[in-house]
C-alpha cells in the first residue's frame, strides 16, 4: 500500500493505531541505530532511510539510495533491508541470527514481513541497521553495479 503522505508524521498519523504503535517502535529502533550520514524521509510511499543525493548523486534513477525502509502494507508491515539483501554473506548471517531468535521468519527478496510487533526481533533490526555505514553501503552498491555491467 503506497502512501501519498508528504512527511513521516503524516504517514504515521494515517495508520490504524495498532500498526502505528508497531511501526513507531521499529522506527525508534532504526533511528537509535542509524549510522551518521543516512537521512529519514518519505520516499517510494514509505518511511525511507537513505543516502542523501548530496552524498551520492550518481544513482541509476536520480533518487537517493535506499538503505532501509519501513512500511505498512495491506496484509502486513515490512522492514526493507537493502544492505542485507545486496550481499549474500550479510543475508546469510542475518537469516541465521533471525532464526536463532525463534521468531517466525517471513522474508521476501528485500523485506522482512511481520503482522504484529511480537513477530519481529526488533533488537536484531537495530543491530542490522547499525552494521553498515554510509561509505561501506555506497561501496557495495558501486561494486554490485560494476559486477552487473561486466555480465552484460
C-alpha positions in Angstrom: 0.0 0.0 0.0 1.8 3.0 -1.3 1.2 6.1 0.8 0.9 9.7 -0.6 2.0 11.2 2.8 4.5 14.1 2.5 6.0 13.6 5.9 6.8 10.8 8.3 4.4 12.3 10.8 1.6 12.4 8.3 2.4 8.8 7.3 2.2 7.7 11.0 -1.0 9.6 11.6 -2.6 7.8 8.7 -2.1 4.3 10.2 -4.5 2.3 12.3 -3.5 2.6 16.0 -2.1 -0.9 16.4 0.0 -0.7 13.3 1.1 2.9 14.1 2.4 1.7 17.5 4.3 -1.2 16.0 5.8 1.0 13.2 6.8 3.6 15.8 8.7 1.1 17.9 10.6 -0.2 14.8 11.2 3.3 13.6 12.6 4.3 17.0 14.9 1.3 16.9 16.1 2.2 13.4 16.7 5.8 14.4 18.6 4.8 17.5 20.9 2.7 15.4 21.1 4.5 12.1 24.7 5.4 11.3 25.6 9.0 10.7 25.1 10.2 7.1 21.8 8.5 6.3 18.6 10.5 6.4 15.0 9.6 7.2 12.5 10.7 4.5 9.3 9.7 2.9 10.2 8.1 -0.4 8.6 5.4 -2.5 5.4 5.7 -0.4 7.1 4.6 2.8 9.5 5.7 5.5 12.9 5.5 3.9 16.4 5.6 5.4 18.6 6.7 2.5 21.9 8.1 1.3 21.2 11.8 0.5 21.9 12.8 -3.1 24.4 15.3 -1.8 26.5 12.4 -0.6 26.0 10.1 -3.5 24.3 11.7 -6.6 25.3 9.0 -9.1 22.2 6.8 -8.8 20.6 4.9 -11.7 17.3 6.6 -11.2 18.2 10.1 -9.8 16.7 9.1 -6.4 18.6 8.7 -3.1 20.0 5.2 -2.5 17.6 3.4 -0.1 19.4 1.7 2.8 16.3 0.6 4.6 12.6 1.4 4.7 9.6 0.8 6.9 6.1 0.3 5.5 2.5 -0.6 6.3 1.2 -3.0 3.7 -2.3 -4.4 3.1 -1.8 -7.7 5.0 1.4 -7.0 7.0 4.1 -4.5 7.9 7.6 -4.7 6.4 11.1 -3.6 7.1 13.2 -3.4 3.9 16.9 -4.0 4.5 18.7 -3.3 1.2 22.2 -3.8 2.5 21.4 -7.3 3.8 19.9 -8.4 0.5 22.6 -6.8 -1.6 25.3 -9.1 -0.3 24.9 -12.8 0.1 27.2 -13.2 3.2 25.2 -10.5 5.0 21.9 -12.1 4.0 23.0 -15.5 5.3 24.2 -14.0 8.6 21.0 -12.1 9.1 18.8 -15.1 8.3 20.8 -17.2 10.8 20.6 -14.6 13.5 16.9 -14.2 12.8 16.2 -17.9 13.1 18.2 -18.0 16.3 15.6 -15.6 17.9 12.9 -18.3 17.5 10.6 -15.7 15.9 8.6 -16.6 12.8 10.7 -15.8 9.7 8.7 -14.3 6.8 11.0 -12.7 4.3 10.8 -11.6 0.7 13.6 -10.7 -1.7 14.3 -7.5 0.2 11.9 -7.3 3.1 11.1 -8.8 6.5 7.3 -9.1 6.9 5.5 -9.0 10.2 1.9 -8.9 11.3 2.5 -8.0 14.9 5.4 -6.4 16.7 5.9 -9.6 18.7 6.7 -11.4 15.4 9.7 -9.2 14.7 13.1 -9.4 16.5 13.4 -5.6 16.9 16.8 -5.7 18.5 18.2 -7.6 15.5 16.7 -5.0 13.2 18.6 -2.3 15.2 21.9 -4.3 15.1 21.4 -4.8 11.3 20.8 -1.1 10.7 23.9 -0.2 12.8 26.1 -2.7 10.8 26.7 -0.7 7.6 28.0 2.9 7.5 27.2 5.1 4.5 30.6 4.8 2.8 30.5 1.0 3.0 27.0 0.8 1.7 27.9 3.1 -1.3 31.0 1.0 -2.0 28.8 -2.2 -2.0 26.3 -0.6 -4.4 29.1 0.5 -6.7 30.7 -3.0 -6.6 27.3 -4.5 -7.5 26.8 -2.1 -10.3 30.3 -2.9 -11.8 29.6 -6.6 -11.5 26.3 -6.2 -13.3 28.0 -4.2 -16.1 30.6 -7.0 -16.6 27.9 -9.6 -17.0 26.1 -7.7 -19.7 
